[in-house]
Amino acid sequence: QVQVVESGGGSVQPGGSLRLSCAASGNIFSIRVMGWYRQAPGKQRELVALITIYGRTTLANSVKGRFTISSDNAKNPVFLQMNGLKPEATAVYSCHAATTGGDYWGPGTPVTVSS
């Protein structure tokens, strides 16, 4: 099994930046992809960014050019650098680990973008 825990959420003004971190523990050698998702109030959860164990990244079109996903070794920890934040980025951000044994989610960390 794998456990993932997020940190770094908070409140920021529009145009500001936040850096989220996701730490995985347990059978981390089974991890194949790490990802960030978000769910805004009243909306479905959506993909924000992914990074594979080979370091290949994918970003949602809505965050390209402003968000960056990175990792020291493409697995753990995984960071989401969010720049130029907009009010519509307000959501609970969750870390996801896709492993050879299944999918694991963190509890989420809230991000609020408001003036």
C-alpha positions as semicolon CSV with decimal commas, in nm:
position;residue;x (nm);y (nm);z (nm)
1;Q;0,000;0,000;0,000
2;V;0,093;0,362;-0,048
3;Q;-0,002;0,662;0,161
4;V;0,005;1,014;0,020
5;V;-0,024;1,339;0,211
6;E;-0,048;1,689;0,071
7;S;0,073;2,014;0,221
8;G;0,115;2,377;0,120
9;G;-0,241;2,488;0,060
10;G;-0,374;2,817;0,186
11;S;-0,517;3,151;0,087
12;V;-0,363;3,383;-0,168
13;Q;-0,465;3,689;-0,365
14;P;-0,522;3,671;-0,740
15;G;-0,192;3,670;-0,923
16;G;-0,014;3,512;-0,628
17;S;0,173;3,185;-0,600
18;L;0,159;2,871;-0,392
19;R;0,366;2,556;-0,388
20;L;0,196;2,230;-0,299
21;S;0,386;1,923;-0,188
22;C;0,285;1,559;-0,193
23;A;0,475;1,306;0,014
24;A;0,430;0,936;-0,047
25;S;0,517;0,656;0,192
26;G;0,484;0,282;0,202
27;N;0,551;0,079;-0,111
28;I;0,671;0,377;-0,317
29;F;0,855;0,147;-0,556
30;S;0,514;0,046;-0,692
31;I;0,432;0,405;-0,797
32;R;0,410;0,464;-1,172
33;V;0,240;0,804;-1,197
34;M;0,184;1,085;-0,949
35;G;-0,078;1,345;-1,013
36;W;-0,256;1,650;-0,880
37;Y;-0,630;1,688;-0,912
38;R;-0,865;1,955;-0,786
39;Q;-1,231;1,981;-0,705
40;A;-1,397;2,316;-0,682
41;P;-1,722;2,363;-0,489
42;G;-2,012;2,222;-0,685
43;K;-1,790;2,087;-0,961
44;Q;-1,641;1,754;-1,059
45;R;-1,284;1,667;-0,980
46;E;-1,046;1,751;-1,263
47;L;-0,690;1,670;-1,353
48;V;-0,435;1,946;-1,298
49;A;-0,100;1,778;-1,365
50;L;0,073;1,441;-1,389
51;I;0,431;1,320;-1,371
52;T;0,542;0,969;-1,460
53;I;0,833;0,777;-1,311
54;Y;1,024;0,871;-1,627
55;G;0,974;1,238;-1,556
56;R;0,722;1,296;-1,832
57;T;0,471;1,562;-1,737
58;T;0,119;1,650;-1,843
59;L;-0,061;1,972;-1,758
60;A;-0,424;2,069;-1,801
61;N;-0,470;2,332;-2,071
62;S;-0,616;2,571;-1,817
63;V;-0,292;2,583;-1,616
64;K;-0,025;2,556;-1,885
65;G;0,231;2,831;-1,859
66;R;0,142;2,903;-1,496
67;F;0,165;2,571;-1,310
68;T;0,459;2,332;-1,298
69;I;0,475;1,978;-1,164
70;S;0,811;1,844;-1,055
71;S;0,980;1,585;-0,842
72;D;1,331;1,508;-0,729
73;N;1,307;1,157;-0,866
74;A;0,975;1,161;-1,052
75;K;0,807;0,991;-0,759
76;N;0,853;1,143;-0,419
77;P;0,800;1,410;-0,313
78;V;0,603;1,572;-0,592
79;F;0,556;1,948;-0,610
80;L;0,298;2,163;-0,780
81;Q;0,418;2,518;-0,828
82;M;0,122;2,742;-0,899
83;N;0,188;3,092;-1,028
84;G;-0,052;3,354;-1,153
85;L;-0,335;3,209;-0,951
86;K;-0,687;3,302;-1,051
87;P;-1,004;3,291;-0,840
88;E;-1,125;2,992;-1,041
89;A;-0,833;2,794;-0,904
90;T;-1,008;2,786;-0,568
91;A;-1,053;2,418;-0,488
92;V;-0,938;2,128;-0,279
93;Y;-0,621;1,992;-0,436
94;S;-0,558;1,622;-0,398
95;C;-0,253;1,413;-0,470
96;H;-0,298;1,081;-0,647
97;A;-0,060;0,788;-0,682
98;A;-0,116;0,532;-0,953
99;T;0,067;0,216;-0,854
100;T;0,098;-0,139;-0,973
101;G;-0,134;-0,232;-0,687
102;G;-0,402;0,030;-0,727
103;D;-0,481;0,397;-0,687
104;Y;-0,425;0,600;-0,372
105;W;-0,546;0,946;-0,278
106;G;-0,441;1,197;-0,019
107;P;-0,695;1,379;0,200
108;G;-0,651;1,700;0,003
109;T;-0,537;2,051;0,081
110;P;-0,756;2,357;0,024
111;V;-0,650;2,648;-0,193
112;T;-0,843;2,973;-0,188
113;V;-0,772;3,253;-0,434
114;S;-0,952;3,568;-0,336
115;S;-0,897;3,937;-0,294
